[in-house]
Amino acid sequence: MNIYEEYGLKVGLEIHFQLDTGRKLFCKCPPEFSESPEGIRLIRRLRPTQSELGQIDPAALFEFEKGLIIEYIAPPNSTCLVETDEEPPHYPDIKSIEVAIRLAKFFDMKIVDEIQFMRKIVVDGSNTTGFQRTAVVAYDGSFSLDGKKYGVQTITVEEEAARLIDRKQDKVVYSLDRLGIPLIEVATAPDINSPEEAVKVAQYIGRLVRSTGYKRPGLGSVRQDVNISIMNGTIVEIKGIQKLDTLGKVVDYEFNRHVKLLELKDLLIKSGLTPDSLEVSDFMDVSEALATSQSRIVRRILNRGGRFYALKISGFKGFLGYKIVDKTFAREILERIRFWTGITGLFHSDELPNYGISINEVDKVGSLLNLSDRDAFIMIGLFNDDQLPLIRDKIIERIVEAFAGVPYETRGATEDGKTYYMRPRPGMARMYPETDIPPIVVDQELLKNVSKIRIVEPEETLSMLRERFGLSNDMAEELLDSDLVDLFIKLFEEYGEMVGSGYIYHVLVSIPKALEREGYDISKINEEVFQKIFKALSDGDIVKESIEEILKNVCKGISVEESIEKYKSEKVSVEEVKNYLREVLNQRSDISSLPPNIRKKRLIGIAMERYRGLIDAKIVVNIVEELINE
């Protein structure tokens, strides 16, 4: 039994796939992103509404209480009155629904008789309407993978949110170009019991959706949300995971976080503390105790007119500094405070003296708070004390939750696989019927069109790539997961005789991966870029060695046409390279005196350093061999 089984890890996935059916879900606008979005700008404030039962969703209330101003940019080529919420939604894109039904049939799910769109309240600004439209298409299915059965709870069709452009203290800016792009969401049952399984299941479902031919390619077109719990714990949702390798890290990180939170719960109970007996004082101004502090952080706040405030938590010594994976419990408290108030830092007694704050200053703060040996304190620097009551409430809220173990919350994920607090979990009060869209009857005509959409088992595609094109299994899998199989086949049919399948794979997969590791933004490299590069290579306008440099320029925002033209115009002649190397041999006795084989390697290196991207490496080799023979 591994550690995940020992703690009863359960994971369910909600995988969102953007579709490219040629239009958005509720209008005919093309699903295209603007590189630098420009257009009409709208300013909005969104407010939560009550459900039919008179309830307000806690997640919606949370977002509203941030008090954010929301600015929308509406690029004219990809938005209309529907995105700006000045016109009702048009009839839904049937092709998106057909793809969802086809996937549901593959999973042997129960397809609803009538598809009814609902409104799901969203008040973070990512939708101009204040809600997201979503419809359940099918429920209760399953599939088998490596001998294990996994349940599929639901498949839904919904609209993509607006694209976040900028976030400031009191304002967020969104582009509406992404708003309304069709999404399919596949929600699995909590049958996954390890990080490796989570990756394997997500990869399998992703490959199935790709095989329909309607999945939108590129980073950001797939988003995984994870629901995770362990024995005696609570379900926590982690949102917005874009990469498969990040998914496994997130599941492992959050599993360990849950384990440590349950350990903290046990320690709190053993200490004799209870939520009812918890004593937290009001905040007290302790600035005088720090008046002569040499701490740079303290001096910066005091010199700018700020004050320091501290509160006492009776009997809590040692718990604020308790380590939860890579953070302390105090950091968990700070995350809660930050998302309600914007406060980004705090001090606590379990970590002091530190940060330039002396033991004498710590004792002074403790004396002002009348601290005993078992008590703890939290201290915050502020320029406005209006937030103190809310900060105190959030400190108490998070400490009380610690007595229950794992809080019921929604968290975000970082690229390195860690998680952070986002907001409270939404409740049932966030859903209500969409009145502007008529129900869609799932009739025989619709099902007939669905049957024309083909789904291919991933192994079938992998076998084809291995057998027809001679790719290794690893190469075939990387190509499949990069959404480039169709483009690979197309390029091979046009240029395969000239460059071979391995080189096409190298350009499509290996070079972009290497550039991404170097920090380049490879999101600008698309199918059109690859096609134009291979056309230029075929026409003799560029050489193979220039392709990586051209792709680097594209990543920097230079057009592929301009980059190709640059290397086309700078190509060098054989005679120029030959003359340059003759000059090197005449002037560098240290090279000309080397044995022929070593001399050859040195000359090739010198030539490629000077002319990389401007002449074919094979031609350079021929030139060097000719010179050595001379």
C-alpha positions as CSV (number, residue, x, y, z in Angstrom):
1,M,0.0,0.0,0.0
2,N,1.5,3.4,-1.0
3,I,1.0,6.6,1.0
4,Y,-1.9,7.8,-1.2
5,E,-3.8,4.6,-0.5
6,E,-3.0,4.8,3.2
7,Y,-4.6,8.2,3.5
8,G,-7.5,7.4,1.1
9,L,-6.7,10.0,-1.6
10,K,-9.6,10.6,-3.9
11,V,-9.3,12.9,-7.0
12,G,-11.9,14.0,-9.5
13,L,-11.1,16.0,-12.6
14,E,-13.0,18.7,-14.4
15,I,-11.3,19.1,-17.7
16,H,-12.2,22.1,-20.0
17,F,-11.5,22.0,-23.7
18,Q,-11.9,25.0,-26.0
19,L,-13.4,24.0,-29.3
20,D,-12.8,25.5,-32.7
21,T,-16.0,25.1,-34.7
22,G,-15.5,28.3,-36.7
23,R,-17.7,30.5,-34.4
24,K,-18.4,31.3,-30.8
25,L,-21.1,29.6,-28.7
26,F,-23.7,32.3,-28.8
27,C,-22.8,34.4,-31.8
28,K,-21.2,34.1,-35.2
29,C,-18.0,36.0,-34.2
30,P,-14.8,34.0,-35.0
31,P,-13.0,32.5,-32.0
32,E,-9.8,34.5,-32.5
33,F,-7.5,36.2,-30.0
34,S,-6.1,39.7,-30.7
35,E,-2.3,39.9,-30.0
36,S,-2.6,43.4,-28.7
37,P,-6.3,43.8,-28.0
38,E,-7.7,47.2,-28.9
39,G,-11.3,48.4,-29.3
40,I,-14.2,49.9,-27.4
41,R,-13.6,50.0,-23.7
42,L,-16.4,49.5,-21.1
43,I,-16.4,50.1,-17.4
44,R,-18.6,47.9,-15.2
45,R,-19.3,47.0,-11.6
46,L,-20.9,43.6,-11.0
47,R,-23.2,42.6,-8.1
48,P,-24.4,39.2,-6.9
49,T,-28.1,38.4,-7.1
50,Q,-30.3,36.2,-5.0
51,S,-31.3,32.7,-6.2
52,E,-34.9,31.6,-6.6
53,L,-34.7,30.6,-2.9
54,G,-33.5,34.0,-1.8
55,Q,-29.9,32.8,-1.2
56,I,-26.7,34.6,-2.2
57,D,-23.8,32.4,-3.3
58,P,-20.8,32.9,-0.9
59,A,-18.2,32.9,-3.8
60,A,-20.2,35.6,-5.6
61,L,-20.5,37.6,-2.5
62,F,-16.7,37.2,-1.9
63,E,-15.9,38.6,-5.3
64,F,-18.3,41.5,-5.0
65,E,-16.9,42.6,-1.6
66,K,-13.5,43.1,-3.2
67,G,-15.1,46.3,-4.7
68,L,-13.3,45.9,-8.0
69,I,-13.8,48.1,-11.0
70,I,-13.9,46.0,-14.2
71,E,-12.7,47.4,-17.6
72,Y,-13.5,45.4,-20.8
73,I,-11.7,45.8,-24.2
74,A,-13.9,44.7,-27.1
75,P,-11.8,44.0,-30.2
76,P,-14.0,44.6,-33.3
77,N,-12.9,41.6,-35.2
78,S,-13.9,39.0,-32.6
79,T,-16.7,40.6,-30.5
80,C,-20.2,41.9,-31.1
81,L,-23.1,43.1,-28.9
82,V,-23.5,39.7,-27.4
83,E,-20.1,39.8,-25.7
84,T,-20.7,43.3,-24.4
85,D,-24.1,42.2,-23.0
86,E,-26.0,44.7,-25.1
87,E,-27.9,42.0,-27.0
88,P,-29.3,38.6,-26.0
89,P,-27.4,35.4,-27.0
90,H,-28.0,34.0,-30.4
91,Y,-29.0,30.3,-30.9
92,P,-26.2,28.1,-29.7
93,D,-23.6,26.6,-31.9
94,I,-24.9,23.1,-32.7
95,K,-21.6,21.7,-33.7
96,S,-20.2,22.2,-30.2
97,I,-23.2,20.3,-28.8
98,E,-22.7,17.5,-31.4
99,V,-19.1,17.1,-30.3
100,A,-20.2,16.9,-26.6
101,I,-22.8,14.3,-27.5
102,R,-20.3,12.3,-29.5
103,L,-17.9,12.2,-26.6
104,A,-20.8,11.2,-24.3
105,K,-21.7,8.3,-26.5
106,F,-18.1,7.1,-26.4
107,F,-18.3,7.0,-22.6
108,D,-21.7,5.3,-22.8
109,M,-23.4,8.1,-20.9
110,K,-27.1,8.9,-20.5
111,I,-27.8,11.8,-22.9
112,V,-30.5,14.2,-21.8
113,D,-33.7,14.5,-23.9
114,E,-33.6,18.3,-23.8
115,I,-30.5,20.5,-23.4
116,Q,-31.3,23.5,-21.2
117,F,-28.8,26.2,-20.6
118,M,-28.4,27.6,-17.1
119,R,-26.8,30.7,-15.7
120,K,-23.9,30.2,-13.2
121,I,-23.2,33.3,-11.2
122,V,-19.7,34.7,-11.8
123,V,-18.8,38.0,-10.2
124,D,-15.0,38.2,-10.6
125,G,-15.5,40.2,-13.8
126,S,-14.6,37.4,-16.3
127,N,-18.1,37.7,-17.9
128,T,-19.9,41.0,-18.7
129,T,-23.2,39.4,-17.7
130,G,-22.2,38.4,-14.2
131,F,-22.9,34.8,-15.1
132,Q,-21.6,32.0,-17.3
133,R,-24.0,30.0,-19.5
134,T,-23.6,26.2,-19.1
135,A,-25.7,23.2,-20.1
136,V,-25.5,19.6,-19.1
137,V,-25.5,17.3,-22.1
138,A,-25.0,13.9,-20.6
139,Y,-24.3,12.1,-17.3
140,D,-23.4,8.8,-15.7
141,G,-20.8,7.2,-17.9
142,S,-17.4,5.4,-17.6
143,F,-14.3,4.2,-19.4
144,S,-11.6,1.7,-18.7
145,L,-7.9,2.5,-18.8
146,D,-5.1,0.1,-18.0
147,G,-7.5,-2.3,-16.4
148,K,-9.3,0.1,-14.1
149,K,-12.7,1.6,-14.5
150,Y,-13.2,5.4,-14.1
151,G,-16.6,7.1,-13.9
152,V,-17.6,10.1,-15.9
153,Q,-20.2,12.1,-14.0
154,T,-21.2,14.8,-16.5
155,I,-20.3,16.4,-19.8
156,T,-21.4,20.0,-20.2
157,V,-21.1,22.7,-22.9
158,E,-20.4,26.2,-21.7
159,E,-18.9,29.5,-22.8
160,E,-15.3,30.5,-22.1
161,A,-14.6,33.5,-19.9
162,A,-13.0,36.8,-20.9
163,R,-9.2,36.9,-21.0
164,L,-7.4,38.7,-18.1
165,I,-5.1,41.4,-19.4
166,D,-4.2,43.3,-16.3
167,R,-4.9,43.2,-12.5
168,K,-4.3,46.2,-10.2
169,Q,-5.2,47.0,-6.6
170,D,-8.8,48.1,-7.3
171,K,-9.2,47.3,-11.0
172,V,-9.1,44.4,-13.5
173,V,-8.9,44.6,-17.3
174,Y,-10.3,41.9,-19.5
175,S,-10.3,41.4,-23.3
176,L,-13.6,40.1,-24.7
177,D,-12.0,38.2,-27.6
178,R,-12.0,34.9,-25.7
179,L,-15.4,35.4,-24.1
180,G,-17.9,33.0,-25.7
181,I,-15.5,30.5,-27.2
182,P,-17.2,27.1,-26.9
183,L,-16.0,24.8,-24.0
184,I,-16.6,21.2,-23.3
185,E,-16.2,20.2,-19.7
186,V,-15.7,16.5,-18.8
187,A,-16.1,15.8,-15.1
188,T,-14.8,12.5,-13.8
189,A,-15.9,10.6,-10.6
190,P,-13.4,10.7,-7.7
191,D,-12.0,7.4,-8.8
192,I,-8.4,8.6,-9.1
193,N,-6.1,7.6,-6.3
194,S,-2.6,9.1,-7.1
195,P,-1.0,12.0,-9.0
196,E,0.2,9.6,-11.7
197,E,-3.3,8.4,-12.3
198,A,-4.6,11.9,-12.5
199,V,-2.1,12.7,-15.3
200,K,-2.8,9.5,-17.1
201,V,-6.6,10.0,-17.0
202,A,-6.4,13.7,-18.1
203,Q,-4.0,12.7,-20.9
204,Y,-6.3,10.0,-22.2
205,I,-9.4,12.2,-22.2
206,G,-7.5,15.0,-23.9
207,R,-6.3,12.7,-26.6
208,L,-9.9,11.5,-27.2
209,V,-11.2,15.1,-27.6
210,R,-8.3,16.0,-29.9
211,S,-9.2,13.0,-32.2
212,T,-12.6,14.7,-33.0
213,G,-10.7,17.3,-34.9
214,Y,-12.6,20.2,-33.1
215,K,-10.3,20.8,-30.1
216,R,-8.7,24.2,-30.3
217,P,-4.8,23.9,-30.3
218,G,-2.3,25.7,-28.1
219,L,-1.5,26.4,-24.5
220,G,-4.5,27.7,-22.6
221,S,-7.0,25.7,-24.7
222,V,-7.1,23.0,-22.0
223,R,-7.7,23.7,-18.3
224,Q,-7.9,21.1,-15.6
225,D,-9.7,21.7,-12.3
226,V,-9.1,19.2,-9.5
227,N,-11.3,18.1,-6.7
228,I,-9.2,16.4,-4.0
229,S,-9.8,14.9,-0.6
230,I,-8.3,12.4,1.8
231,M,-9.7,10.3,4.7
232,N,-11.4,12.5,7.4
233,G,-10.8,15.6,5.2
234,T,-12.8,17.9,3.1
235,I,-13.1,18.4,-0.7
236,V,-10.9,21.2,-2.0
237,E,-11.1,22.5,-5.6
238,I,-7.9,23.6,-7.3
239,K,-8.6,25.6,-10.5
240,G,-6.8,26.6,-13.7
241,I,-4.1,23.9,-14.2
242,Q,-2.9,24.1,-17.9
243,K,-0.1,21.6,-18.1
244,L,-0.1,17.9,-17.5
245,D,3.2,17.8,-15.6
246,T,1.8,20.6,-13.4
247,L,-1.3,18.5,-12.7
248,G,0.7,15.7,-11.1
249,K,2.7,18.1,-8.9
250,V,-0.5,19.9,-7.8
251,V,-2.2,16.7,-6.7
252,D,0.9,15.6,-4.8
253,Y,1.3,19.1,-3.1
254,E,-2.3,19.4,-2.1
255,F,-2.3,15.8,-0.8
256,N,0.6,16.6,1.5
257,R,-1.0,19.9,2.5
258,H,-4.2,18.0,3.6
259,V,-2.1,15.5,5.6
260,K,-0.3,18.4,7.4
261,L,-3.6,20.2,8.1
262,L,-5.1,17.1,9.7
263,E,-2.0,16.8,11.8
264,L,-2.4,20.4,12.9
265,K,-6.0,19.7,13.8
266,D,-4.9,16.8,16.1
267,L,-2.3,19.0,17.8
268,L,-4.8,21.8,18.4
269,I,-7.2,19.3,20.0
270,K,-4.5,17.8,22.1
271,S,-3.5,21.3,23.3
272,G,-6.9,21.7,25.0
273,L,-7.9,24.6,22.7
274,T,-11.4,24.6,21.2
275,P,-13.1,27.1,18.8
276,D,-15.4,28.1,21.6
277,S,-12.5,28.8,24.1
278,L,-10.4,30.6,21.5
279,E,-9.5,34.1,22.7
280,V,-8.3,36.7,20.1
281,S,-7.8,40.2,21.3
282,D,-8.5,43.4,19.4
283,F,-5.7,45.0,17.4
284,M,-3.5,47.3,19.4
285,D,-1.2,50.0,18.0
286,V,2.3,48.8,18.9
287,S,4.3,51.3,16.7
288,E,6.1,52.8,19.7
289,A,7.6,49.5,20.5
290,L,9.2,49.5,17.1
291,A,10.1,53.2,16.9
292,T,13.9,52.6,17.0
293,S,13.8,49.4,15.0
294,Q,16.6,48.9,12.4
295,S,14.4,46.5,10.3
296,R,14.2,47.8,6.8
297,I,10.6,46.6,6.4
298,V,9.5,48.4,9.6
299,R,11.4,51.6,8.9
300,R,9.9,51.8,5.4
301,I,6.4,51.6,6.7
302,L,6.9,54.0,9.7
303,N,8.8,56.5,7.6
304,R,5.9,56.7,5.1
305,G,3.4,57.4,7.9
306,G,2.2,53.9,8.5
307,R,1.6,52.2,11.9
308,F,2.0,48.7,13.3
309,Y,-0.9,46.8,14.9
310,A,-0.8,43.5,16.8
311,L,-3.3,41.2,18.3
312,K,-2.9,38.4,20.8
313,I,-4.0,34.8,20.3
314,S,-4.2,33.1,23.7
315,G,-2.6,29.7,24.0
316,F,-1.5,29.6,20.4
317,K,2.2,29.6,20.7
318,G,3.9,27.3,18.2
319,F,0.9,26.9,15.9
320,L,1.5,30.0,13.7
321,G,4.9,28.7,12.7
322,Y,3.6,25.1,12.2
323,K,5.0,23.9,8.8
324,I,2.4,22.9,6.2
325,V,4.5,21.5,3.3
326,D,6.5,24.6,2.2
327,K,4.5,27.2,4.2
328,T,3.7,28.0,7.8
329,F,0.1,28.1,9.1
330,A,0.6,31.9,9.4
331,R,1.1,32.0,5.7
332,E,-2.3,30.2,5.3
333,I,-3.8,33.0,7.4
334,L,-2.1,35.6,5.3
335,E,-3.5,34.2,2.1
336,R,-7.0,34.5,3.5
337,I,-6.3,38.1,4.6
338,R,-4.7,39.0,1.3
339,F,-7.6,38.0,-0.9
340,W,-10.1,40.0,1.3
341,T,-7.9,43.1,1.9
342,G,-4.9,43.1,-0.4
343,I,-2.5,43.0,2.6
344,T,0.6,41.1,1.4
345,G,2.7,40.6,4.6
346,L,2.5,40.0,8.3
347,F,4.9,39.2,11.2
348,H,4.1,36.6,13.9
349,S,5.6,35.7,17.2
350,D,6.7,32.2,16.2
351,E,9.2,33.6,13.6
352,L,10.5,36.6,15.6
353,P,13.1,37.9,16.3
354,N,13.8,38.0,12.5
355,Y,13.8,40.4,9.5
356,G,15.9,42.9,11.6
357,I,13.3,43.0,14.4
358,S,15.3,42.5,17.7
359,I,14.4,40.3,20.7
360,N,14.1,43.5,22.7
361,E,11.4,44.8,20.3
362,V,9.6,41.5,20.4
363,D,9.5,41.7,24.2
364,K,8.1,45.2,24.0
365,V,5.3,44.1,21.7
366,G,4.6,41.1,24.0
367,S,4.5,43.4,27.0
368,L,2.0,45.8,25.4
369,L,-0.2,42.8,24.6
370,N,0.2,41.2,28.0
371,L,1.5,38.1,26.4
372,S,2.1,34.9,28.5
373,D,4.5,32.1,27.7
374,R,1.8,30.2,25.8
375,D,0.4,33.0,23.8
376,A,1.1,34.1,20.2
377,F,0.7,37.4,18.3
378,I,0.2,38.6,14.7
379,M,1.5,42.0,13.7
380,I,0.7,44.0,10.6
381,G,1.9,47.3,9.2
382,L,-0.9,49.5,7.7
383,F,-1.4,53.0,6.4
384,N,-5.1,52.9,7.1
385,D,-6.6,51.2,10.2
386,D,-10.1,50.9,8.6
387,Q,-9.3,47.3,7.6
388,L,-8.4,46.1,11.1
389,P,-11.9,44.6,12.0
390,L,-12.0,42.7,8.7
391,I,-8.4,41.4,9.1
392,R,-9.2,40.2,12.7
393,D,-12.4,38.4,11.4
394,K,-10.4,36.6,8.8
395,I,-7.7,35.6,11.2
396,I,-10.3,34.1,13.6
397,E,-12.1,32.5,10.6
398,R,-9.0,30.7,9.4
399,I,-8.0,29.6,12.9
400,V,-11.4,28.2,13.7
401,E,-11.3,26.2,10.4
402,A,-8.0,24.7,11.5
403,F,-9.9,22.9,14.3
404,A,-11.9,21.1,11.6
405,G,-8.8,20.2,9.6
406,V,-9.0,21.0,5.8
407,P,-11.1,24.1,5.0
408,Y,-13.8,23.8,2.3
409,E,-12.4,26.3,-0.3
410,T,-11.3,27.0,-3.8
411,R,-7.6,27.3,-4.5
412,G,-5.5,28.3,-7.5
413,A,-2.4,26.6,-8.8
414,T,1.1,27.9,-9.7
415,E,3.2,26.6,-12.6
416,D,5.5,24.8,-10.2
417,G,2.6,22.8,-8.7
418,K,1.9,24.7,-5.5
419,T,-1.6,26.0,-4.5
420,Y,-2.9,29.2,-2.9
421,Y,-6.3,30.4,-1.6
422,M,-8.6,31.9,-4.2
423,R,-12.1,32.1,-2.7
424,P,-14.8,30.2,-0.7
425,R,-16.3,27.2,-2.5
426,P,-19.5,28.1,-4.5
427,G,-22.9,26.7,-3.4
428,M,-26.1,25.7,-5.1
429,A,-27.4,29.2,-5.0
430,R,-25.2,30.2,-8.0
431,M,-27.3,28.4,-10.6
432,Y,-30.6,29.4,-12.2
433,P,-32.3,28.9,-15.6
434,E,-31.3,30.9,-18.7
435,T,-34.4,32.5,-20.0
436,D,-33.0,33.8,-23.4
437,I,-32.1,30.5,-24.9
438,P,-34.8,27.9,-25.9
439,P,-34.2,24.3,-24.9
440,I,-32.6,22.1,-27.6
441,V,-34.3,18.8,-28.2
442,V,-31.9,15.9,-28.8
443,D,-33.8,14.3,-31.7
444,Q,-32.8,11.7,-34.4
445,E,-31.6,14.4,-36.8
446,L,-29.2,15.7,-34.3
447,L,-27.9,12.3,-33.4
448,K,-27.4,11.5,-37.1
449,N,-25.0,14.4,-37.4
450,V,-23.3,13.3,-34.2
451,S,-22.5,9.9,-35.7
452,K,-20.4,11.6,-38.4
453,I,-17.9,12.8,-35.8
454,R,-15.1,10.2,-35.4
455,I,-13.3,9.5,-32.1
456,V,-10.1,7.6,-32.3
457,E,-8.5,5.7,-29.5
458,P,-5.1,7.2,-28.7
459,E,-3.2,4.0,-29.2
460,E,-4.5,3.8,-32.8
461,T,-3.0,7.2,-33.5
462,L,0.2,6.4,-31.8
463,S,0.5,3.1,-33.8
464,M,0.0,5.1,-37.0
465,L,2.7,7.6,-36.2
466,R,5.2,4.8,-35.3
467,E,4.4,2.5,-38.2
468,R,3.8,5.0,-41.0
469,F,6.3,7.7,-40.1
470,G,8.9,5.7,-38.2
471,L,8.7,7.9,-35.0
472,S,9.7,6.4,-31.7
473,N,7.0,5.9,-29.1
474,D,8.1,9.0,-27.1
475,M,8.2,11.1,-30.2
476,A,4.7,9.9,-31.2
477,E,3.3,10.7,-27.7
478,E,4.8,14.2,-27.6
479,L,3.5,14.9,-31.1
480,L,0.0,13.7,-30.2
481,D,-0.1,15.7,-27.0
482,S,1.1,18.9,-28.7
483,D,-2.0,19.0,-31.0
484,L,0.2,18.9,-34.1
485,V,-0.6,15.4,-35.6
486,D,-2.7,16.8,-38.5
487,L,-0.1,19.5,-39.3
488,F,2.7,16.9,-39.1
489,I,1.0,14.7,-41.6
490,K,0.2,17.6,-43.9
491,L,3.8,18.8,-43.8
492,F,5.2,15.3,-44.4
493,E,3.0,14.8,-47.4
494,E,4.4,18.1,-48.9
495,Y,8.0,18.1,-47.7
496,G,8.7,14.6,-46.3
497,E,10.8,13.5,-49.3
498,M,13.0,16.6,-48.8
499,V,13.5,16.6,-45.1
500,G,12.1,13.4,-43.6
501,S,9.7,12.8,-40.7
502,G,12.2,13.1,-38.0
503,Y,13.2,16.6,-39.0
504,I,9.6,17.7,-39.3
505,Y,9.0,16.4,-35.7
506,H,12.2,18.3,-34.6
507,V,10.9,21.6,-36.0
508,L,7.3,21.1,-34.6
509,V,8.1,19.8,-31.2
510,S,11.8,19.8,-30.2
511,I,12.7,23.4,-31.2
512,P,9.7,25.0,-29.5
513,K,10.2,23.0,-26.3
514,A,13.9,24.1,-26.2
515,L,12.8,27.7,-26.8
516,E,10.2,27.5,-24.0
517,R,12.9,26.3,-21.6
518,E,15.0,29.3,-22.5
519,G,12.1,31.6,-21.6
520,Y,10.7,32.4,-25.0
521,D,6.9,32.9,-25.4
522,I,6.1,30.1,-27.8
523,S,2.4,30.9,-27.8
524,K,3.0,33.1,-31.0
525,I,4.2,30.0,-32.9
526,N,1.2,28.6,-34.7
527,E,0.3,26.4,-37.7
528,E,0.6,29.3,-40.2
529,V,4.2,30.0,-38.9
530,F,5.3,26.4,-39.5
531,Q,3.7,26.2,-43.0
532,K,5.5,29.4,-44.1
533,I,8.8,28.3,-42.7
534,F,8.6,24.9,-44.5
535,K,7.5,26.6,-47.8
536,A,10.5,29.0,-47.6
537,L,12.8,26.0,-46.9
538,S,11.4,24.1,-49.9
539,D,11.8,27.1,-52.1
540,G,15.4,27.5,-51.1
541,D,14.9,30.9,-49.5
542,I,16.2,29.8,-46.1
543,V,18.4,27.0,-44.8
544,K,17.6,24.5,-42.0
545,E,20.0,26.3,-39.6
546,S,18.0,29.5,-39.8
547,I,14.7,27.9,-38.6
548,E,15.5,28.2,-34.9
549,E,16.5,31.8,-35.3
550,I,13.3,32.6,-37.2
551,L,11.2,31.0,-34.5
552,K,13.0,33.0,-31.8
553,N,12.1,36.2,-33.8
554,V,8.5,35.1,-34.0
555,C,8.5,34.6,-30.2
556,K,9.7,38.1,-29.8
557,G,6.8,39.4,-31.8
558,I,8.5,39.8,-35.2
559,S,6.3,38.5,-38.1
560,V,7.3,35.2,-39.7
561,E,7.4,36.9,-43.1
562,E,9.9,39.5,-41.9
563,S,12.1,36.9,-40.2
564,I,12.2,34.8,-43.3
565,E,13.0,37.8,-45.5
566,K,15.9,38.7,-43.1
567,Y,17.6,35.3,-43.4
568,K,16.7,35.1,-47.1
569,S,18.5,38.4,-47.8
570,E,21.5,37.6,-45.6
571,K,22.3,34.2,-47.1
572,V,26.0,33.9,-47.9
573,S,27.7,32.3,-50.9
574,V,30.0,29.3,-50.9
575,E,32.8,31.5,-52.1
576,E,32.4,33.9,-49.2
577,V,32.6,31.1,-46.6
578,K,35.6,29.5,-48.4
579,N,37.5,32.8,-48.5
580,Y,36.8,33.4,-44.8
581,L,38.1,30.0,-43.8
582,R,41.2,30.4,-46.1
583,E,41.9,33.6,-44.2
584,V,41.5,31.8,-40.8
585,L,44.0,29.1,-41.9
586,N,46.5,31.7,-43.1
587,Q,46.3,33.7,-39.9
588,R,45.9,31.0,-37.3
589,S,48.9,28.7,-37.2
590,D,47.4,27.1,-34.1
591,I,44.6,25.7,-36.3
592,S,46.5,25.0,-39.6
593,S,49.0,22.9,-37.7
594,L,46.4,20.6,-36.2
595,P,45.9,17.0,-37.4
596,P,43.3,16.9,-40.3
597,N,40.4,15.5,-38.3
598,I,40.7,18.0,-35.4
599,R,41.4,20.8,-37.9
600,K,38.1,19.9,-39.7
601,K,36.0,20.1,-36.6
602,R,37.5,23.4,-35.5
603,L,36.9,25.0,-38.9
604,I,33.3,23.8,-39.1
605,G,32.7,25.3,-35.6
606,I,34.3,28.6,-36.6
607,A,32.2,28.8,-39.8
608,M,28.9,27.9,-38.1
609,E,29.5,30.4,-35.3
610,R,29.8,33.1,-38.0
611,Y,27.3,32.0,-40.5
612,R,24.7,30.0,-38.5
613,G,21.3,30.3,-40.1
614,L,22.8,31.7,-43.3
615,I,24.1,28.6,-45.0
616,D,23.4,24.9,-44.8
617,A,25.7,23.0,-42.4
618,K,26.3,20.2,-45.0
619,I,27.6,22.8,-47.4
620,V,30.0,24.1,-44.7
621,V,31.3,20.5,-44.2
622,N,31.9,20.2,-47.9
623,I,33.8,23.5,-48.0
624,V,36.0,22.5,-45.1
625,E,36.8,19.1,-46.6
626,E,37.8,20.8,-49.9
627,L,40.1,23.3,-48.1
628,I,41.8,20.5,-46.1
629,N,42.3,18.5,-49.3
630,E,43.9,21.6,-50.9
